[in-house]
Amino acid sequence: MKVVNTYKKLRDNWYSWTVSIEGTPQELKEIKYVTYLLHESFPNRRIVSTSAANNFARTIQGWGEFLIRAEVTMKSGEVKHAELWLDIGFEHTRERKKNYTGDLK
């Protein structure tokens, strides 16, 4: 399983992006909820998703890329962590994206 994101440009320097969990249907059924920790500039930087129906997705708007941390709480009580460099197409962050791939551990 891993954390992934998609995005679309809304206007100059402003994007809508969605972060979610990618995994097999069986893996996703084992998740109780996911907590995403956003950049400190967000007023509500800790967001929780309990919806397995949409792969625990959350959609937010913003202007830049940053490191998202995810905490995946499994129904078994185990907690898995991942770090993903939020990708909205910036070329100058290519190396950072390689280091923060969203793999859950």
N, C-alpha and C positions, 0 to 999 in steps of 0.2 A: 504494500500500500504506500501511497505517497500523497503529498499535498501538491495541488496544481492550481494554475490560474489561467483565466482567459481575460481579454480586455477589448475595449473598443474606444476609439477617440470620439469624444462628444463635441469638442471645439478646441481652439488653440489652447494648449497646455492643460487640458482637463479631460479626464478619462473615467470611464466606468469599468470596473474590474470585478471579477468573481473569483473567489477562492473556494476550493472544494477538495474532497478526498477522492482519489482514484483507487479502485480496488475491485476485486471480484465481488459478485453479489453476496457470496458467503462471508467474505471479509467484512463487507459493509454492514451485514446483519449483526455482526458481533460488536459494533460500536454503540455505546450508550449516548455519548455526545462529544462534540469537539469544541475546544476553546481556542480562538485565534487571538494572538496578541499583536496589535498593529503598532505602527510608529507612534512615538510619544506625542507627536503634534495632533493626533486625533483626540477629541475630547472624551470619547468613549472608546478607549483603545482595546478593551477586552470584550470580545464578542463571542457569543456561544451559539452553536447550532445543534439542534436536537432532531433535525429532519433527515432521516435516512432516505426518504423519497427523492430528494434532490442531491444526494451524495454530500450532505452536510454543507451545502453551499451558502455563502453569504456574498451579496453584491454591495459594493461601496463605490463612492466616487472620490477622486483625488487628482493630484497634479504630478506625482513623482513615484519613483521606484524606491523600495526599502525592504528590509529584512522582516519577514513575517515568521513568527514562531507559532507552532500549533501543538496543542496538547490533546491527544486523543484518548478519551477514557473509554475503556472496553467494558462490556457487560460483566466480564469476569473480575473487574476491579483493577486489572493491569492498566498502566498509563504509558502511552507511547508518545515520543516527541519527534518533531521535525522542524527544520528551518528551510524556508523557501525565499529566494530573492524574488520579490514581486516583479514580474516582467511586463512592461508596457511598451516594449520595443526600442528602448534606448540602447544605442550601440556602445556608449562609453562605459556601460556596466557589464559588458559581456563576461569579463573574468569573474566578477562576483557571482554571476548567475551559475557559473560552473561549480563554484564552491558550496552553494546553498541550493540543492536540488529537490528538497522536499521529501526525501526518503524518511519513512517512519522507522524509528529504532526503539 
